[in-house]
Amino acid sequence: MIKNDKQIFFNRVKGEITEIADGDEFSSITLKVGHVNTRQVNLCFKTAFKEGLIGEAQIGQVVEAQFYLTSHNRHERWYTTATLLALQQISQLPRQ
């Protein structure tokens, strides 16, 4: 987990890993979340922290991801990034 002393609360989402994308500087992991109306959530992280963040995670595993959001305005448009802080494997998704 990445240490952040300034922020206490973070977002969490549970889902199934559908993609792990490696990059030179930044990588990402995509989760399928939801029950009836599923959607894709893409979380990014620095490639240098990959081993410590996702470890042995594989496509198809059900995980809980802890992340935070950041937004910035460029050329009169807003862009939002979800940054992965921690990933924990769970046995299964709760059913509703």
Secondary structure, DSSP 4 states (H G I P E B T S, - for coil): ----SS----EEEEEEEEEEE--SSEEEEEEEE-SSS-EEEEEEEEGGGHHHHHTT--TT-EEEEEEEEEEEEETTEEEEEEEEEEEEE-S-PPP-
